Amino acid sequence: MAYHVLPDLVISDDDIVVTYIHASGPGGQNVNKVATAAQLRFDMARCAALTSRIRARLRLLAGSRMTRNGTIVLTAQKFRSQTRNREDAIERLCDLLRQAAHVPTRRIATRPSRTQRRRRMDDKSRRGQVKQGRGRPALD
């Protein structure tokens, strides 16, 4: 099965390894005997669908979720069933890949106009006068 992250980015099911572990938190006796939490491992280096630009951005976005050898590890334990936790982990991986594929728009540095600078300085001096007026009246 393949996951269509974007129209031009398709992740193969072979690139994703899902194992099931015991979930933490409340759940009574069930939490001790059923492994419902899904742990997803995605080897970024082996995936041929990723470009070098996406890999570089993914390295920044993944942060502590990425191991030293370039494997992204996501743990999903929000739900009580394995299938829903698996779907949740895969969806979170797809969201991370979409964020990495998005090209951020570069900011164009602009300077404030002379009128804006003058208005800012007038506002500052006016504000200073208001604050000076709050003091105790001078005793003459």
VOGU-3710 file (C-alpha; in Angstrom, 3 decimals, decimal comma):
1> mayhvlpdlv> 0,000/0,000/0,000  1,210/3,512/-0,766  0,434/6,748/1,058  -0,171/9,828/-1,086  1,267/12,672/0,970  1,205/15,164/-1,897  0,423/14,718/-5,602  4,131/14,348/-6,358  5,156/12,634/-3,093  4,132/9,024/-2,488
11> isdddivvty> 5,510/7,001/0,432  5,667/3,239/0,037  4,450/0,930/2,793  7,909/-0,720/2,724  9,469/2,501/4,074  7,303/2,392/7,212  7,696/-0,114/10,048  4,987/-0,185/12,721  5,391/-2,110/15,964  3,017/-2,223/18,901
21> ihasgpggqn> 4,042/-1,469/22,469  2,312/-1,127/25,824  0,647/2,250/26,206  1,243/4,352/29,283  -1,395/6,073/31,348  -4,809/5,002/32,652  -6,608/1,947/31,343  -6,913/-0,458/34,232  -5,770/-4,036/33,809  -6,174/-3,809/30,037
31> vnkvataaql> -3,152/-1,521/29,711  -0,888/-4,203/31,235  -1,867/-7,043/28,904  -2,610/-5,450/25,514  -0,059/-3,630/23,366  -2,207/-0,916/21,806  0,274/1,927/21,302  1,763/2,076/17,808  5,411/2,980/17,305  6,146/4,030/13,724
41> rfdmarcaal> 9,675/4,037/12,293  10,375/5,813/9,002  13,872/5,496/7,550  14,404/8,781/5,759  17,693/7,722/4,175  16,177/4,667/2,447  13,122/6,465/1,080  13,693/7,225/-2,608  10,661/9,510/-2,893  12,233/12,293/-0,789
51> tsrirarlrl> 14,326/15,015/-2,370  17,401/16,424/-0,671  15,529/19,674/0,100  12,715/17,763/1,819  15,252/15,657/3,738  17,040/18,766/5,007  13,806/20,412/6,154  12,548/17,163/7,664  15,728/16,930/9,732  14,952/20,373/11,192
61> lagsrmtrng> 11,249/19,715/11,785  11,628/16,245/13,311  13,994/17,405/16,050  14,173/14,878/18,889  11,874/12,473/17,039  14,755/11,634/14,698  17,561/9,260/15,626  21,205/9,797/14,705  20,997/7,485/11,707  18,041/9,383/10,183
71> tivltaqkfr> 15,103/7,283/11,357  11,983/9,142/12,470  10,233/7,498/15,438  6,622/8,447/16,204  4,592/6,918/19,044  0,794/7,076/18,924  -1,227/6,065/21,987  -4,201/8,387/21,827  -6,742/5,663/21,067  -7,558/2,296/22,650
81> sqtrnredai> -7,189/0,219/19,472  -4,094/-0,718/17,508  -5,593/0,169/14,130  -6,610/3,690/15,151  -3,220/4,328/16,748  -1,511/3,032/13,585  -3,616/5,357/11,418  -2,871/8,242/13,780  0,891/7,636/13,574  0,805/7,423/9,770
91> erlcdllrqa> -1,265/10,613/9,558  1,207/12,423/11,818  4,070/11,266/9,588  2,215/12,512/6,508  1,634/15,887/8,198  5,333/16,114/9,023  6,229/15,306/5,410  3,749/17,922/4,132  5,340/20,543/6,365  8,790/19,556/5,113
101> ahvptrriat> 7,682/19,740/1,466  6,189/23,218/1,924  8,515/25,944/0,691  8,371/28,902/3,077  8,081/32,292/1,408  11,144/34,418/1,904  10,611/37,687/3,706  11,566/40,786/1,771  13,182/43,315/4,086  11,524/46,728/3,893
111> rpsrtqrrrr> 12,246/50,031/5,619  9,640/52,179/7,328  8,795/55,380/5,494  9,779/58,825/6,786  6,150/59,538/7,749  5,924/56,318/9,752  9,162/57,116/11,595  7,966/60,662/12,374  4,573/59,362/13,601  6,320/56,805/15,822
121> mddksrrgqv> 8,556/59,461/17,379  5,556/61,782/17,931  3,654/58,963/19,643  6,648/58,216/21,862  7,044/61,851/22,937  3,305/62,179/23,539  3,356/59,031/25,653  6,332/60,378/27,609  4,459/63,607/28,328  1,460/61,653/29,603
131> kqgrgrpald> 3,737/59,701/31,944  5,428/62,875/33,163  2,037/64,343/33,968  1,317/61,473/36,336  3,911/62,602/38,862  3,201/64,532/42,048  2,456/68,205/41,536  5,342/70,526/42,270  5,080/72,488/45,520  5,535/76,198/44,775
//
